[in-house]
Amino acid sequence: MDSHSHHNEPDMLSVEEARDRILAMFQPLTPEHVDLLDALGQVLDEDIVSDIKIPPLANSAMDGYAVQYADIVTAGPETPVTLNVDGYIAAGQLPDRPVTKGNAIRIMTGAPIPPGANTVIPFEDTSEYELKNVGMNPMDIDKVDIKLASSLGSNVRPAGQDIEIGEKVLSKGVVLRPGEIGVIASLGRNKVKVIRRPSIAVLATGDELIEPGRPSEEGRIYDSNSYGVCASVVKYGGRPTFLGIAQDNLVSMNSKIEEGFNADMILTSAGVSKGDYDIVKDVLVSRGEIDFWSVRMRPAKPLAFGVLFSDEGKKIPHIGLPGNPVSALVAFEELVRPAILKMMGYKELDKPTVKAILEDDIVNSDGRRVYARAIITNKDGTYYASLTGSQGSNVLTSMVRANGLAICPEDVECMKAGQEVEVQMLDWADGGYSR
């Protein structure tokens, strides 16, 4: 195709049109009850309401002495107040006696405040360290000097300060991160109701492919797409089922596709380019309602989308990714990822973006939106985007070195080094990993 091919492809879809058509076919899936630890990244499908107080009892924010404020209100470095030490409370213990006038109880962080006490004086503001320094065992201290009056109630964490009984702690629809998982556990729960993870069947196609782990054969290549695509499914919260490699014949294609009908979506790679004679197309069209699209993006122009029907008439959405490894991964980010997140109940489907200064030119030869693989670095608070070498869609290492996709709009023929560019962040760290 010549570089002006876009002029004679009026049916090319914009990325947004392609994405909107795909997303229209997907809805959030049904809920499931799962073990709390398995729910990371899933969307909550219930309000979480506490039936306990957190903390359950008023407790100490410091290691120190629980006292009655009235006893120590005059305390200062020159005017220490001496109190009798009447016991000790560790975290997890309950007090066995109240604090009475003239007395203090030694208390550890997190331990419940004994009745009668209303203030905790940290060790630092008492004579405890001096007594330890002369060889006293702190447990044997029977008198302590308070050398500083803090304010009334200081270092006392009230019961229910964090969470009250009946309080709605998390709302239906939030994405569970480690903090949310922790707070649900703090309420005593180890199961949670979430939107289930989508099951994604992944099928490779092509006689030229062999499975990694097998001996190499001349003229054939290892199937990398399925691994990159399955890993992407896991990264965004889905459960991949790898159906293996279908040979370019009807029997092989049909039997492999039939195995995928228990999933929520079937992903194939290769066999979707316009003008290809390809068995993949024949099978997809014979089994369902599939549109073959050209999307105005580089890489990843060819795409197939629609529904497939099983032999029993069960219907399942299908996305056919391009065969080039980089194209498959970029198409996944732009068009499959949002569908997976929508099935999982996410509301925010866009990749995070930053503005960066280009360090290389991006040349746009044919009026498509270019997703240039780039390494984004932060220098003194400004992001810079440097392209990762050859941008050929067969050069998988261009994706390996990238942590972002620098976007050149359809109508811009060249972006010059020094210009500001919008970058979709694949990961925030150089070589890092984030959703």
C-alpha positions as CSV (number, residue, x, y, z in Angstrom):
1,M,0.0,0.0,0.0
2,D,1.3,3.5,-0.8
3,S,1.6,6.1,1.9
4,H,-1.6,7.8,0.8
5,S,-3.8,4.7,1.2
6,H,-5.9,6.4,3.9
7,H,-7.5,8.6,1.1
8,N,-9.1,5.5,-0.4
9,E,-10.2,3.9,2.8
10,P,-13.2,6.0,3.9
11,D,-14.5,3.3,6.1
12,M,-11.6,3.5,8.5
13,L,-12.8,3.8,12.1
14,S,-11.3,6.2,14.6
15,V,-9.9,4.6,17.7
16,E,-12.9,6.1,19.6
17,E,-15.4,4.7,17.2
18,A,-13.9,1.3,17.4
19,R,-13.7,1.4,21.1
20,D,-17.3,2.6,21.5
21,R,-18.7,-0.1,19.2
22,I,-16.7,-2.7,21.2
23,L,-17.8,-1.4,24.6
24,A,-21.4,-1.3,23.6
25,M,-21.4,-5.1,23.5
26,F,-20.1,-5.5,27.1
27,Q,-21.8,-5.0,30.4
28,P,-20.6,-5.7,34.0
29,L,-20.6,-9.4,34.8
30,T,-22.5,-11.1,37.6
31,P,-21.3,-10.9,41.2
32,E,-19.5,-13.6,43.1
33,H,-18.4,-14.1,46.7
34,V,-14.7,-14.6,47.0
35,D,-12.0,-14.9,49.6
36,L,-10.9,-11.4,50.6
37,L,-7.3,-12.0,49.4
38,D,-8.5,-13.0,45.9
39,A,-10.5,-9.8,45.5
40,L,-7.6,-7.4,44.8
41,G,-8.4,-5.2,41.8
42,Q,-12.1,-6.3,41.7
43,V,-15.0,-4.0,42.0
44,L,-17.1,-4.2,45.2
45,D,-20.7,-5.3,44.6
46,E,-22.1,-4.4,48.1
47,D,-21.9,-1.7,50.6
48,I,-19.6,-2.6,53.4
49,V,-21.2,-1.5,56.7
50,S,-19.5,-2.1,60.0
51,D,-21.1,-3.9,62.9
52,I,-18.3,-3.1,65.2
53,K,-16.5,0.0,66.5
54,I,-12.9,0.6,65.4
55,P,-11.0,0.9,67.6
56,P,-13.4,-1.2,69.8
57,L,-12.1,0.5,73.0
58,A,-10.4,3.8,73.8
59,N,-6.7,3.0,73.6
60,S,-3.3,4.5,74.0
61,A,-1.5,6.2,71.1
62,M,1.9,6.0,72.9
63,D,3.9,3.9,75.3
64,G,3.6,5.8,78.6
65,Y,1.5,6.2,81.7
66,A,-2.3,6.5,81.9
67,V,-3.1,9.2,84.4
68,Q,-5.9,11.5,85.6
69,Y,-5.3,14.9,84.0
70,A,-6.2,16.8,87.2
71,D,-3.2,15.1,89.0
72,I,-0.6,16.3,86.5
73,V,-1.9,19.7,85.3
74,T,0.9,21.5,87.2
75,A,3.7,19.2,86.0
76,G,6.7,20.8,84.4
77,P,10.5,20.2,84.1
78,E,11.1,22.2,87.3
79,T,7.8,21.1,89.0
80,P,7.5,17.3,88.4
81,V,4.5,15.5,89.9
82,T,5.3,12.1,91.5
83,L,2.6,9.4,91.0
84,N,2.4,5.8,92.4
85,V,2.7,3.2,89.6
86,D,-0.2,0.8,90.0
87,G,0.2,-1.9,87.3
88,Y,0.8,-2.4,83.6
89,I,-1.4,-3.0,80.5
90,A,0.0,-4.4,77.3
91,A,-1.8,-4.3,74.0
92,G,-4.4,-7.1,73.8
93,Q,-4.9,-7.1,77.6
94,L,-7.9,-5.6,79.4
95,P,-7.3,-3.3,82.4
96,D,-8.0,-5.1,85.7
97,R,-8.4,-1.9,87.8
98,P,-9.1,1.8,87.4
99,V,-6.6,4.6,87.7
100,T,-7.4,6.4,91.0
101,K,-6.2,9.9,92.2
102,G,-2.5,10.0,92.7
103,N,-1.8,6.9,90.7
104,A,-0.7,6.0,87.2
105,I,-0.8,2.7,85.2
106,R,2.0,1.9,82.8
107,I,0.5,1.4,79.3
108,M,1.7,0.3,75.9
109,T,0.6,1.6,72.5
110,G,-2.8,0.1,71.5
111,A,-3.7,-1.1,75.0
112,P,-7.1,-0.1,76.3
113,I,-7.3,3.0,78.5
114,P,-8.2,1.9,82.1
115,P,-11.3,3.4,83.7
116,G,-10.6,6.7,85.5
117,A,-7.7,7.7,83.2
118,N,-8.2,10.4,80.7
119,T,-4.7,11.2,79.5
120,V,-1.5,9.3,78.5
121,I,1.9,10.8,79.3
122,P,4.6,9.3,77.0
123,F,7.7,7.8,78.6
124,E,9.8,10.7,77.2
125,D,8.0,13.2,79.6
126,T,8.6,11.1,82.7
127,S,11.5,9.8,84.8
128,E,11.3,6.3,83.3
129,Y,14.4,6.6,81.3
130,E,16.5,7.8,84.2
131,L,15.3,5.0,86.4
132,K,16.1,2.5,83.6
133,N,19.5,4.1,83.3
134,V,20.3,3.3,86.9
135,G,19.4,-0.3,86.3
136,M,15.7,-0.4,87.3
137,N,13.5,-3.0,85.6
138,P,10.6,-0.8,84.2
139,M,8.2,-3.4,85.5
140,D,9.5,-2.8,89.1
141,I,9.1,1.0,89.0
142,D,6.7,1.9,91.8
143,K,6.9,5.7,91.6
144,V,7.3,7.9,88.5
145,D,7.9,11.6,88.0
146,I,5.7,13.3,85.4
147,K,7.8,16.2,84.0
148,L,5.3,17.7,81.5
149,A,1.6,18.3,81.5
150,S,0.3,17.5,78.0
151,S,-3.3,18.6,77.2
152,L,-6.4,16.8,78.6
153,G,-7.1,13.7,76.5
154,S,-3.7,13.6,74.8
155,N,-2.5,10.3,73.3
156,V,-5.9,8.7,74.0
157,R,-7.6,7.3,70.8
158,P,-11.3,7.3,71.4
159,A,-13.4,4.2,70.7
160,G,-14.9,4.3,67.2
161,Q,-12.6,7.1,66.2
162,D,-11.9,5.3,62.9
163,I,-15.2,3.5,62.3
164,E,-18.5,3.6,64.2
165,I,-21.1,0.8,64.4
166,G,-23.5,1.0,61.5
167,E,-21.1,3.2,59.5
168,K,-20.9,2.6,55.8
169,V,-17.1,2.1,55.3
170,L,-17.0,1.3,51.6
171,S,-19.6,1.9,48.8
172,K,-20.6,-0.5,46.1
173,G,-18.6,0.2,43.0
174,V,-15.2,0.9,44.5
175,V,-12.1,-0.9,43.2
176,L,-10.5,-3.0,46.0
177,R,-6.9,-1.9,46.6
178,P,-4.7,-3.1,49.4
179,G,-6.1,-0.4,51.8
180,E,-9.7,-1.5,51.1
181,I,-8.8,-5.2,51.5
182,G,-7.2,-4.2,54.9
183,V,-10.2,-2.2,56.1
184,I,-12.6,-5.1,55.2
185,A,-10.4,-7.5,57.2
186,S,-10.4,-5.0,60.1
187,L,-14.2,-5.5,60.3
188,G,-13.7,-9.2,60.8
189,R,-14.7,-10.3,57.3
190,N,-12.7,-12.7,55.1
191,K,-15.2,-12.9,52.2
192,V,-16.5,-10.2,49.9
193,K,-19.0,-9.8,47.1
194,V,-17.4,-8.5,44.0
195,I,-18.1,-8.4,40.2
196,R,-16.5,-11.6,38.9
197,R,-13.4,-11.6,36.8
198,P,-14.0,-12.2,33.1
199,S,-12.8,-15.4,31.5
200,I,-11.0,-14.7,28.3
201,A,-10.2,-17.5,25.8
202,V,-7.1,-16.8,23.7
203,L,-6.5,-18.5,20.4
204,A,-3.4,-18.3,18.2
205,T,-3.8,-19.0,14.5
206,G,-1.3,-19.9,11.8
207,D,0.6,-22.9,10.4
208,E,3.9,-21.1,10.9
209,L,3.5,-21.0,14.7
210,I,5.1,-23.4,17.1
211,E,4.7,-23.5,20.9
212,P,7.5,-22.2,23.1
213,G,9.2,-25.2,24.7
214,R,9.3,-27.2,21.5
215,P,12.4,-27.6,19.4
216,S,12.7,-24.8,16.8
217,E,11.9,-25.6,13.1
218,E,13.2,-23.9,10.1
219,G,10.7,-21.5,8.6
220,R,8.5,-21.4,11.7
221,I,8.3,-19.0,14.6
222,Y,7.4,-19.3,18.2
223,D,4.0,-18.1,19.3
224,S,4.7,-15.0,21.3
225,N,1.3,-13.3,20.8
226,S,-0.6,-15.7,23.0
227,Y,1.8,-15.2,25.8
228,G,1.8,-11.4,25.6
229,V,-2.0,-11.3,25.3
230,C,-2.6,-13.8,28.1
231,A,-0.3,-11.8,30.3
232,S,-2.2,-8.6,29.4
233,V,-5.5,-10.4,30.4
234,V,-4.0,-11.2,33.8
235,K,-2.6,-7.7,34.3
236,Y,-6.0,-6.1,33.8
237,G,-7.8,-8.6,36.1
238,G,-9.2,-11.2,33.7
239,R,-8.6,-15.0,33.7
240,P,-7.1,-16.2,30.5
241,T,-7.6,-19.7,29.0
242,F,-5.1,-20.5,26.3
243,L,-6.8,-22.6,23.6
244,G,-3.5,-23.3,21.9
245,I,-2.6,-22.8,18.2
246,A,-5.1,-23.4,15.5
247,Q,-3.7,-24.6,12.2
248,D,-5.0,-22.9,9.0
249,N,-7.7,-25.4,8.3
250,L,-11.4,-25.5,9.0
251,V,-11.4,-28.5,11.2
252,S,-8.6,-27.3,13.5
253,M,-10.0,-23.7,13.7
254,N,-13.5,-24.9,14.4
255,S,-12.6,-27.3,17.1
256,K,-10.3,-24.8,18.9
257,I,-13.0,-22.1,18.8
258,E,-15.6,-24.5,20.1
259,E,-13.4,-25.0,23.2
260,G,-13.7,-21.3,24.0
261,F,-17.4,-20.9,24.4
262,N,-17.3,-21.2,28.2
263,A,-15.5,-17.9,28.3
264,D,-16.9,-14.3,28.3
265,M,-14.9,-13.3,25.3
266,I,-12.7,-15.0,22.6
267,L,-9.5,-13.3,21.5
268,T,-7.8,-14.5,18.3
269,S,-4.6,-13.1,16.8
270,A,-3.7,-12.9,13.1
271,G,-5.8,-13.5,10.0
272,V,-7.7,-10.2,10.1
273,S,-5.9,-8.0,7.5
274,K,-8.0,-6.7,4.6
275,G,-7.3,-8.5,1.4
276,D,-5.7,-11.6,3.0
277,Y,-7.1,-14.9,1.9
278,D,-7.3,-16.4,5.3
279,I,-9.0,-19.4,6.7
280,V,-9.4,-17.5,10.0
281,K,-11.8,-15.1,8.2
282,D,-13.8,-17.9,6.6
283,V,-14.3,-19.6,9.9
284,L,-15.1,-16.5,11.9
285,V,-17.6,-15.4,9.3
286,S,-19.2,-18.8,9.0
287,R,-19.5,-19.1,12.8
288,G,-20.9,-15.6,13.5
289,E,-21.4,-12.0,12.8
290,I,-18.0,-10.5,12.4
291,D,-17.0,-7.1,11.0
292,F,-13.5,-6.7,9.7
293,W,-12.3,-3.2,10.5
294,S,-9.5,-0.9,9.6
295,V,-8.8,1.3,12.6
296,R,-7.1,4.6,12.1
297,M,-4.1,3.7,14.3
298,R,-0.5,2.7,13.9
299,P,0.4,0.0,14.9
300,A,-2.7,-2.2,14.8
301,K,-4.8,-1.1,11.8
302,P,-6.5,-4.4,11.1
303,L,-9.1,-5.7,13.6
304,A,-12.1,-8.0,13.6
305,F,-15.0,-7.7,16.0
306,G,-18.4,-9.3,16.4
307,V,-20.0,-12.4,17.9
308,L,-19.4,-16.1,17.4
309,F,-22.0,-18.8,17.8
310,S,-21.2,-22.2,19.3
311,D,-22.6,-25.4,17.8
312,E,-25.3,-25.2,20.4
313,G,-26.1,-21.6,19.5
314,K,-24.4,-20.0,22.5
315,K,-23.2,-16.5,21.6
316,I,-19.9,-15.0,22.7
317,P,-18.2,-11.7,21.8
318,H,-15.0,-12.0,19.7
319,I,-12.1,-9.6,19.1
320,G,-9.6,-10.5,16.4
321,L,-6.3,-8.9,17.1
322,P,-3.7,-8.2,14.4
323,G,-0.9,-10.8,13.9
324,N,2.1,-8.5,14.5
325,P,3.2,-8.8,18.1
326,V,3.4,-5.1,18.8
327,S,0.1,-4.5,17.0
328,A,-1.6,-7.2,19.1
329,L,-0.4,-5.6,22.3
330,V,-1.2,-2.0,21.4
331,A,-4.7,-3.1,20.1
332,F,-5.1,-4.9,23.4
333,E,-4.3,-1.7,25.4
334,E,-6.6,0.5,23.4
335,L,-9.6,-1.8,22.6
336,V,-9.5,-5.0,24.7
337,R,-8.4,-3.6,28.1
338,P,-11.4,-1.2,28.3
339,A,-13.8,-4.1,27.6
340,I,-12.2,-6.3,30.3
341,L,-12.4,-3.4,32.8
342,K,-16.1,-2.7,31.8
343,M,-16.9,-6.4,32.4
344,M,-15.3,-6.1,35.8
345,G,-17.4,-3.1,36.7
346,Y,-14.8,-0.4,36.4
347,K,-16.1,3.1,35.6
348,E,-12.8,4.7,34.7
349,L,-11.7,3.0,31.5
350,D,-9.0,5.4,30.2
351,K,-5.3,4.8,30.5
352,P,-3.6,7.5,32.7
353,T,-1.9,10.1,30.6
354,V,0.9,12.6,31.1
355,K,2.3,15.5,29.0
356,A,5.9,15.0,28.1
357,I,8.6,16.7,26.0
358,L,9.5,14.7,22.9
359,E,13.2,13.8,22.6
360,D,12.8,12.4,19.0
361,D,10.6,13.1,16.0
362,I,7.5,11.1,15.4
363,V,6.7,10.8,11.7
364,N,3.2,10.1,10.7
365,S,3.2,8.9,7.0
366,D,-0.4,8.0,6.4
367,G,-2.9,9.9,8.6
368,R,-3.4,7.4,11.3
369,R,-3.1,8.0,15.1
370,V,0.4,6.9,16.0
371,Y,1.1,5.2,19.3
372,A,4.9,5.5,19.4
373,R,6.6,3.2,21.9
374,A,8.5,5.5,24.3
375,I,10.5,5.5,27.5
376,I,9.2,8.3,29.8
377,T,11.6,9.7,32.3
378,N,11.0,12.4,34.9
379,K,13.8,15.0,35.0
380,D,13.3,17.7,37.7
381,G,9.5,17.4,37.5
382,T,9.2,17.4,33.7
383,Y,8.4,14.3,31.8
384,Y,10.5,13.5,28.7
385,A,9.6,10.9,26.0
386,S,12.3,9.2,24.1
387,L,11.3,6.7,21.4
388,T,12.5,3.1,21.8
389,G,14.3,2.5,18.5
390,S,12.8,1.0,15.5
391,Q,9.0,1.3,15.6
392,G,8.2,-1.6,13.2
393,S,5.2,-3.5,14.4
394,N,7.1,-6.7,14.2
395,V,9.8,-5.4,16.6
396,L,8.6,-6.7,20.0
397,T,11.6,-5.2,21.8
398,S,10.2,-1.7,21.0
399,M,7.4,-2.6,23.5
400,V,9.8,-4.2,26.0
401,R,11.7,-1.0,26.4
402,A,8.7,1.2,26.5
403,N,6.8,2.4,29.6
404,G,4.4,4.6,27.6
405,L,2.8,5.2,24.3
406,A,3.4,8.7,22.8
407,I,0.4,9.8,20.8
408,C,0.7,11.6,17.5
409,P,-2.7,12.7,16.3
410,E,-4.1,11.6,12.9
411,D,-3.9,15.0,11.3
412,V,-0.3,15.8,12.3
413,E,2.4,14.7,9.8
414,C,5.3,15.1,12.0
415,M,5.9,15.9,15.7
416,K,9.3,17.4,16.3
417,A,11.7,16.8,19.2
418,G,11.0,19.5,21.8
419,Q,7.3,19.5,21.3
420,E,4.9,18.5,24.0
421,V,3.2,15.2,23.4
422,E,0.4,13.3,25.3
423,V,1.6,9.9,26.5
424,Q,-0.4,7.0,27.8
425,M,1.4,5.4,30.6
426,L,1.7,1.7,30.3
427,D,3.7,1.6,33.6
428,W,4.9,4.4,35.9
429,A,8.4,3.1,36.5
430,D,11.1,2.3,34.1
431,G,10.7,-1.4,33.9
432,G,8.0,-1.1,36.4
433,Y,4.6,-2.7,36.5
434,S,1.2,-1.1,37.1
435,R,-2.3,-1.4,36.1
